[in-house]
Amino acid sequence: MTEYIEVETAAGRVRGCWRPTTGGRGNVRSAAFLGIPFAEAPVGDLRFQAPVPKEPWEGTLDALSFAPTAQRGDPGVTLIPEPSVPGESTLNVNVFTPSLDGALPVLVWIHGGGYFAGSPASPWYDGRNFNRDGVVTVSISYRLGFDGFGWIEGAPSNRGVRDWLLALEWVQQNIAAFGGDPGRVTIAGQSAGGGAVLTLLGMEKAQHLFHGVYALSGALADVAAPRSEAFGRALAIAGGVEPTVSGFSSLGEERVLELQKKATELGPKSLTSMIDEGLPLGPSVDGDLLPRPTLESLAAGVGAEKPLVLGSTDDEFTMAMTGAAKALRWVPQALLLNRLGVPKTIRRDYLGANADVVALGKTRLAGRVLTDRMFRTAVLDVAAARGDAPTWVYRFSWPSGHFGFAEHCLDVPFFFDCLDGPAMEPLAGPNPPQELADELHAAAVSLVVDGDPGWPAHHGDAGTVRVWDTPVRDVADGYASVKALR
């Protein structure tokens, strides 16, 4: 029999339900409140505007199932199960709590998906196991793709970023009613979500909203304003409209998604462009919310008092290269490295530092270069920009039992300690090591609760790196193989 639970929020009363959860410190209960709106539906006149806080409602709102998501259909971006839910009211939060009493630390999760895909409705993002360990957990939604991040003449910039900010304001205003402490909020995310939390860390206007950061495989966008505008104007031309709010409003959601998909399709040339210039859609340096690139803000000391954990998997994008294995057999190594932007002056050092991957063939080498240029150099750049600010660096190196290497997204179920969840084998293979999930998840809890994940901090360009593998170990200069590319 379902046991319901009700909470009074600033906008009205919501009804959730209790679920049993086991493991860790023993049997505890976890309450789930799903699909609580923090903003009005971003449709009609609100489609390309800053989010508007949700108007109060009368009666009790059922928060028993996931609300509509900004993601439409299945883009096939990752192997994380991230379902799409149809509907218009896409700006919502999901809250998971072990108790309405007290003031527990809070984890807020921002999903990834390249800033154009992803869903907060994944069963992997359920906070029950963080609840088991005394942490209230929130997952948030935000507008994606062009609706969330595209340049439009006369529209506010960075609408998806403004969604993050309003969701975090909701947490500050309401989380105490769910047993959380608004003075102890850690934001975390993976891939684009990891980039999101790093963006927020470097944003002066966001500093009051959180107190710690955990960035998994953070993909910073920092799209330059001219590039953002050029993309928006090109999309308007392709759609046969003016690059204005009224122009884009005349295009239905499906048409914009169709244009967006065509404009962002990856081929050999566009892949090289993405490596060199980054993603075309994502947080942009707009002179307002983001007055300068994130690394410059971090180097200037923004967010320096907040603890940060960041890192990546060892072979984030190798999986994306497996389909090109036959073609790469006939591509000379020098030509491949040239196409992937590895300068001749550093090739000997880089290949020597990655000899283990070179021995496995050009597909693995190409995947490692992509990983290093798009993710692992960024880890070092952020750590260097932070100087002596409290920063901890990791590598996730455990090789998937399915792919044989540590691919993109593999660390997410270890972070949430949900190896018993659905769709695990296609990503991790059979029987992924629970002991590794125990240790990684415990370190995440330690950051949220104590502000320290439990291994020596990194300082600028040097320091200890936690290697998540079996066995777990700490190594000095754990990103040495990447440094030639910086």
C-alpha positions in Angstrom: 0.0 0.0 0.0 1.4 3.4 -1.0 2.2 5.7 1.8 1.9 9.3 0.8 3.6 12.3 2.3 2.8 16.0 1.8 5.0 19.1 1.9 4.1 22.8 1.8 6.3 24.7 -0.7 6.3 28.4 -1.4 4.0 27.9 -4.4 1.7 25.3 -2.9 1.3 21.9 -1.4 2.8 18.8 -3.0 2.2 15.1 -2.5 5.0 12.5 -2.8 5.4 9.0 -1.5 7.7 6.9 0.6 9.7 4.0 -0.9 11.9 1.5 0.9 15.7 1.5 0.3 18.3 -0.8 1.6 22.1 -1.1 1.9 24.9 1.1 3.3 24.0 2.1 6.8 21.0 -0.2 6.9 17.3 0.0 6.0 15.9 3.5 5.7 13.0 5.1 3.9 13.3 7.5 1.0 10.5 9.9 -0.1 10.2 10.9 -3.7 8.5 14.1 -5.0 8.6 14.0 -8.8 7.9 16.8 -11.3 7.5 19.8 -9.0 7.4 22.9 -11.3 9.8 25.7 -10.4 8.7 27.8 -13.4 5.8 28.3 -15.7 5.8 26.2 -18.9 8.2 27.8 -21.4 5.7 27.9 -24.3 3.8 30.6 -26.2 5.0 34.1 -25.2 7.4 32.5 -22.6 9.2 30.2 -25.1 12.3 32.3 -25.7 12.2 34.3 -22.5 13.8 34.0 -19.1 12.1 31.5 -16.9 9.1 32.8 -14.9 8.7 31.5 -11.3 5.7 29.2 -11.0 2.5 30.9 -9.9 1.0 29.5 -6.6 -1.6 26.8 -7.1 -4.6 25.8 -5.0 -5.1 22.4 -3.4 -2.4 19.7 -3.4 -0.3 18.9 -6.5 0.5 15.2 -7.0 4.2 14.8 -7.4 4.1 11.1 -8.0 5.4 10.8 -11.5 8.1 12.5 -13.7 6.9 15.7 -15.4 7.4 16.5 -19.1 11.1 16.8 -20.2 12.7 19.2 -22.6 14.2 16.2 -24.4 11.9 15.0 -27.2 12.2 11.4 -28.4 15.4 9.4 -28.0 18.4 11.3 -29.5 20.6 8.2 -28.8 23.4 10.4 -27.3 24.5 8.2 -24.4 23.9 4.8 -22.9 22.3 6.3 -19.8 18.6 5.5 -19.7 17.1 9.0 -19.9 13.5 8.8 -21.0 11.6 11.6 -22.6 8.2 12.6 -21.2 5.8 14.5 -23.5 4.2 17.8 -22.4 4.7 21.5 -22.1 5.6 22.1 -18.5 9.3 21.1 -18.7 10.9 23.1 -16.0 10.7 21.0 -12.9 12.6 19.5 -10.0 12.6 16.0 -8.5 13.3 15.8 -4.7 14.4 12.7 -2.8 14.7 12.9 0.9 15.1 10.5 3.9 13.4 12.8 6.3 11.5 16.0 6.5 13.1 16.8 9.9 16.5 18.3 10.5 18.8 20.1 8.1 20.6 17.5 6.0 23.2 18.4 3.3 21.8 18.6 -0.2 23.1 17.4 -3.6 21.6 19.0 -6.7 22.2 17.0 -10.0 22.3 18.6 -13.5 22.0 16.0 -16.2 24.3 15.9 -19.3 23.6 15.4 -23.0 25.7 17.9 -24.9 23.3 20.7 -23.9 20.8 19.4 -26.5 19.7 16.1 -24.9 19.3 14.3 -21.6 16.6 13.9 -19.0 16.2 14.3 -15.2 13.9 11.3 -15.3 16.6 8.7 -15.5 16.3 5.9 -12.9 20.0 6.2 -12.4 19.5 9.8 -11.0 17.1 8.5 -8.3 18.5 9.9 -5.0 17.6 6.9 -2.8 21.2 5.8 -2.1 22.3 9.3 -1.3 19.2 9.5 1.0 20.4 6.2 2.6 23.6 8.1 3.5 21.9 11.2 4.9 21.9 13.5 1.8 18.8 15.1 0.3 19.0 14.9 -3.5 17.4 17.1 -6.2 17.5 16.6 -10.0 16.6 19.6 -12.2 15.5 20.1 -15.7 16.3 22.9 -18.1 15.7 24.0 -21.7 17.9 22.3 -24.2 19.4 23.0 -27.6 18.4 26.2 -29.5 15.5 26.9 -27.2 17.8 26.9 -24.2 21.0 28.3 -25.6 20.6 29.7 -29.1 21.2 33.4 -29.9 18.0 35.2 -30.9 17.8 38.9 -31.5 15.7 40.5 -28.8 15.7 37.4 -26.5 17.5 37.0 -23.2 20.8 35.0 -23.7 21.6 31.8 -21.9 18.0 30.8 -21.2 19.1 27.3 -20.1 21.5 28.8 -17.7 18.8 31.0 -16.3 16.7 27.9 -15.8 19.6 26.4 -13.7 19.7 29.6 -11.6 15.9 29.6 -11.0 16.0 25.9 -10.1 18.7 26.6 -7.6 16.8 29.6 -6.2 13.9 27.2 -5.7 16.2 24.9 -3.7 17.2 27.8 -1.5 13.6 28.8 -0.9 12.1 25.4 -0.4 14.6 22.6 0.4 14.3 23.1 4.2 10.7 21.9 4.0 12.0 18.6 2.6 14.6 18.2 5.4 17.5 19.9 3.5 19.9 22.6 4.6 20.0 25.5 2.1 23.3 26.5 3.6 24.9 23.2 2.5 24.2 22.6 -1.2 26.6 20.8 -3.5 25.9 21.0 -7.2 27.0 18.1 -9.4 26.7 17.0 -13.0 28.2 14.9 -15.7 29.3 15.8 -19.3 27.3 18.9 -20.2 26.0 18.7 -16.6 29.6 18.8 -15.4 30.2 21.8 -17.7 27.1 23.4 -16.2 28.4 23.2 -12.6 31.8 24.5 -13.6 30.0 27.4 -15.4 28.1 28.1 -12.3 31.2 27.9 -10.2 32.7 30.7 -12.3 29.6 32.9 -12.3 29.5 35.8 -9.9 25.7 35.9 -9.9 25.4 32.2 -8.8 27.7 32.2 -5.8 25.0 32.4 -3.2 23.2 29.4 -4.5 25.6 26.5 -3.7 28.6 25.7 -1.5 30.5 22.9 -3.3 30.9 21.4 -6.8 31.4 17.9 -8.2 32.1 17.9 -12.0 32.2 14.5 -13.8 33.7 14.8 -17.3 32.8 18.5 -17.4 32.3 19.8 -21.0 32.7 23.5 -20.8 31.0 25.4 -23.7 31.9 29.1 -23.2 30.6 29.7 -26.7 32.0 33.0 -28.0 29.3 35.6 -28.6 30.1 36.0 -32.3 29.9 32.3 -32.9 26.7 32.0 -31.0 25.2 34.9 -33.1 26.5 33.4 -36.3 24.9 30.0 -35.5 21.6 31.7 -34.7 21.5 33.7 -37.9 22.4 30.7 -39.9 19.6 28.7 -38.4 17.2 31.5 -39.1 18.2 31.5 -42.8 17.8 27.7 -43.0 14.4 28.1 -41.5 13.4 31.0 -43.8 12.6 33.4 -40.9 14.1 36.5 -39.4 16.6 35.8 -36.5 14.2 37.4 -34.0 11.8 36.2 -31.3 8.8 36.6 -33.6 10.7 34.9 -36.4 11.7 31.8 -34.5 8.3 31.7 -32.7 6.8 31.1 -36.1 8.7 27.8 -36.3 7.2 24.9 -34.4 9.3 22.9 -31.9 9.8 20.0 -34.3 11.0 22.3 -37.1 13.6 23.9 -34.8 14.8 20.5 -33.7 15.1 19.4 -37.3 17.1 22.5 -38.2 19.2 22.2 -35.1 20.0 18.5 -35.8 21.1 19.2 -39.4 23.2 22.2 -38.3 25.1 20.2 -35.7 25.6 16.9 -37.5 29.1 15.6 -37.1 31.3 14.8 -40.1 35.1 14.7 -40.5 35.3 18.5 -40.9 32.7 19.4 -38.2 34.4 17.0 -35.8 37.7 18.8 -36.1 35.8 22.1 -35.7 34.1 20.9 -32.5 37.5 19.8 -31.1 39.0 23.2 -31.9 36.1 25.5 -31.1 33.8 23.4 -28.8 30.1 22.9 -29.0 28.0 25.5 -31.0 25.1 25.4 -28.4 25.7 25.8 -24.7 26.5 28.6 -22.2 27.7 31.6 -24.2 30.0 34.4 -23.1 27.2 37.0 -23.3 28.7 39.9 -21.3 25.8 39.5 -18.8 25.6 36.2 -16.9 29.0 35.2 -18.3 31.2 38.3 -18.8 34.2 36.2 -19.6 35.2 32.6 -20.2 34.9 30.3 -17.2 38.6 29.7 -16.9 39.3 33.4 -16.7 36.7 33.8 -14.0 38.2 30.9 -12.0 41.7 32.4 -12.4 40.3 35.7 -11.1 39.2 33.9 -7.9 35.5 33.5 -8.5 34.3 30.5 -6.5 37.7 30.1 -4.9 36.3 29.3 -1.4 34.1 26.5 -2.7 35.5 22.9 -2.7 35.6 21.3 -6.1 36.1 17.7 -7.3 36.6 17.1 -11.0 38.0 14.5 -13.3 37.1 12.4 -16.3 37.1 8.8 -17.5 40.3 7.7 -19.3 38.7 7.1 -22.7 35.6 9.3 -22.9 35.2 9.3 -26.7 36.9 6.0 -27.8 33.4 4.4 -28.1 32.5 7.0 -30.7 35.5 5.9 -32.9 34.7 2.2 -32.9 32.5 2.5 -36.0 35.5 4.0 -37.9 37.9 1.1 -37.0 38.0 -0.3 -40.6 38.6 3.0 -42.2 41.3 4.0 -39.7 43.3 0.9 -40.7 44.2 2.7 -43.9 44.9 6.1 -42.5 48.6 6.8 -41.7 49.2 7.6 -38.1 50.8 11.0 -38.9 47.7 12.0 -41.0 45.4 10.9 -38.2 47.3 12.9 -35.6 47.3 15.9 -37.9 43.6 15.7 -38.5 43.0 15.5 -34.7 45.2 18.5 -34.1 48.2 17.0 -32.4 51.2 19.2 -33.4 54.3 17.6 -34.9 56.5 19.2 -32.2 54.8 17.2 -29.4 53.9 13.9 -31.1 56.9 11.9 -29.9 56.3 13.0 -26.3 52.6 12.4 -26.5 52.9 9.0 -28.2 55.5 7.9 -25.6 53.3 9.0 -22.7 50.4 7.0 -24.2 52.4 3.9 -25.4 49.9 1.5 -23.8 47.0 2.9 -26.0 49.2 3.3 -29.1 49.9 -0.5 -28.9 46.1 -1.2 -29.1 45.8 0.4 -32.6 44.7 3.6 -34.2 41.0 3.4 -33.1 42.1 3.5 -29.5 44.7 6.2 -30.2 42.1 8.4 -31.9 39.7 7.9 -29.0 42.4 8.9 -26.5 43.3 12.0 -28.4 39.7 13.1 -28.6 39.3 12.4 -24.9 42.4 14.3 -24.0 41.6 17.4 -26.1 38.0 17.6 -25.2 38.0 16.5 -21.5 41.3 15.7 -19.8 43.1 18.8 -20.7 40.1 20.8 -19.4 40.6 19.0 -16.0 44.1 20.3 -15.8 43.2 23.8 -17.0 40.5 24.2 -14.4 42.8 22.9 -11.6 45.5 25.2 -12.7 43.2 28.2 -12.9 42.0 27.5 -9.3 45.6 27.6 -8.0 45.5 26.8 -4.3 41.7 26.8 -4.0 40.3 23.6 -2.5 40.4 21.2 -5.5 40.5 17.4 -5.8 41.3 15.7 -9.1 40.4 12.1 -10.1 40.6 9.7 -13.1 38.0 7.0 -13.6 40.1 4.2 -15.1 38.1 1.0 -14.5 37.6 -0.7 -17.9 34.0 -1.5 -18.8 33.3 -5.2 -19.0 31.5 -4.5 -22.2 33.9 -2.1 -24.1 37.2 -2.9 -22.4 37.9 0.8 -21.6 36.6 3.5 -19.3 34.1 5.2 -21.7 31.9 8.3 -21.4 29.2 8.0 -18.7 30.7 4.8 -17.2 31.3 6.5 -13.8 27.7 7.8 -13.4 26.2 4.6 -11.9 29.2 4.3 -9.6 28.6 7.9 -8.4 25.0 7.1 -7.6 25.8 3.6 -6.3 23.1 2.1 -8.6 24.9 -0.8 -10.2 21.7 -2.8 -9.7 19.8 -0.4 -11.9 18.4 -0.9 -15.4 20.4 -0.9 -18.7 23.6 -1.4 -16.8 25.2 -4.2 -18.9 25.4 -2.3 -22.2 27.5 0.3 -20.5 29.4 -1.5 -17.8 29.2 -5.2 -18.8 28.2 -8.0 -16.4 29.0 -7.8 -12.7 30.6 -4.3 -12.4 32.6 -4.1 -9.1 30.3 -3.0 -6.3 33.3 -2.4 -4.1 34.4 0.4 -6.5 30.9 1.9 -6.4 31.0 1.8 -2.5 34.2 3.8 -2.4 33.4 6.3 -5.2 29.9 7.0 -3.8 31.3 7.3 -0.3 33.8 10.0 -1.5 30.9 11.9 -3.2 28.9 11.7 0.1 32.0 12.9 2.0 32.3 16.0 -0.3 28.6 16.8 0.2 28.7 16.3 4.0 32.2 17.4 4.9 33.5 19.4 2.0 36.4 16.9 1.4 36.2 13.7 -0.7 39.0 12.0 1.3 42.2 12.1 -0.7 45.0 14.8 -0.9 44.0 18.0 -2.6 45.5 19.1 -6.0 47.4 22.4 -6.2 47.5 24.2 -9.5 49.4 22.1 -12.1 50.6 19.5 -9.6 49.3 17.1 -7.0 47.8 13.8 -6.1 45.2 12.2 -8.4 42.7 9.7 -7.2 42.5 6.8 -9.7 39.1 5.0 -9.5 40.0 1.4 -10.5 40.4 -1.9 -8.9 42.3 -1.3 -6.7 41.6 2.3 -5.9 44.9 4.2 -5.7 46.3 7.7 -5.4 49.1 8.7 -7.8 51.3 11.7 -8.2 50.9 13.6 -11.5 48.1 11.3 -12.7 47.5 13.3 -15.8 51.1 13.4 -17.0 50.2 11.7 -20.3 47.9 14.7 -21.2 50.3 17.5 -20.5 52.0 17.5 -23.9 48.7 18.6 -25.5 48.2 21.7 -23.3 
